[in-house]
Amino acid sequence: MALDPIGAIQSGGGLSVQGVTGTGYLGGTDNVSGTAGAAGSNGFATALTGAVDNLQSLQSTSNQLAVSAVTGNLDDIHKATIAATRAQITMELVSTVRNKGVDAFNEIMRMQA
């Protein structure tokens, strides 16, 4: 017996679809439209600035916990390890986004008018 997932959702079929809620990280994503104009739109810049600020905060926390671990003032070494890993993963993400942005810019510059 084959299942028809779309038909089951449309007819009710005992299934209910729950909406997806935002994480609140970006904020203000309720009014997102498919075409955002460049004038007066600073959502990307705000998100990018927030990501860099978050990265700096994670790196600072990681450095503080690493110093505490080396000096013997840290009871749980796992906290330092988790903080260092978080900072590393976030740095890789920010670096990848930056590289993709540079690649996109270079591609736009290669386009002929």
N, C-alpha and C positions, 0 to 999 in steps of 0.2 A: 504494500500500500504506500503510495507516494504522498508526501505531505506538500501542501501548497501554503508556504509561509505567508505570502501576501494575502491570500484569500482568508486565512485564519485570522489575520489581524483585522481585515476589513469587516468580516462578519462577526467579530467579537470572539468567537470560538473559545471563550474562557480565558483568553490571553489579554493582558493589558500592557500597554507600552508606556513606560515612564519617561518623562522628559529628562534631559541631561542638564545638570546645573553647573555653573562655572565654578572655578576654583577660587576666584577672587584675586588671583595674582595680577592680572592685567587691569582689572577694573574698567568699568565703562564700556564693556563689550555688548551691551544691550542694544545700542543703536548702530550696529555695524551694518553697512550696506555693501552690495556687491561692487559698487564703483565709488571709491573715496577720492574726492578731489584733493589736489595738492595744497590748495589755498586753505589755510585755517585748519588743516588736519595734521595734528602732531601725535597721533596715537602710536605710530611706529617709533618715533623718536623717544617718546615717553617710555615705551616698553623696553627699548634698547638701553636707555639710561637706567631704568630700574634693574635690568639684568646685570649691568656692569656694577651698579651699587651693591647688588646682592652678592656678586662675585667677590668684590672687595671685602665685604663683611665676612663671607665664608673663609676667605684667605686669612683675614685677621684673626678670626676665631681659631683656625687651624694652627696658625703660628703661635698664638698664646698657649694653646693646649700642648703643642710640641715642646715649648720651653718649659712648661710645667712638668711634662713627662721626663725631660732630661734632667731637671733639677730635683726630681723626686717628690714634687709637691702634688702629683696627680695620683689619685687612688685607683681610678679605672682607666687603664690604657686604651680600652675600647673606644672611649670618647674621642681620644686623639686620633685614633685610626679612622673612625667614621668621619670626623671633621676633615681630615686630610683627603679622604676619598671623595667626599662631597665637593670639596674645593677643586680637586682634580677633574672630576666629571663635569662640573660647571664650567671650568676653564676650557675644556675640550669643546663643550657645546657653544660657548661664546666664540671661540676661535673658528669653529665650523660655520657659524652664522656669518661671521665677518668675512671668511673666505668666499662663501656663497654670494655675499653682497658685492665683493670686489669682482668676482667672476661675472655677475650680472651687469655691473657697471662697464666692465671691459667689453662684454658682448654688445651692449647698447652703443658703445663708442665705435664698434666695428660696423654697425649698420650704416647703410648708405641712405641719404635723404631722398 
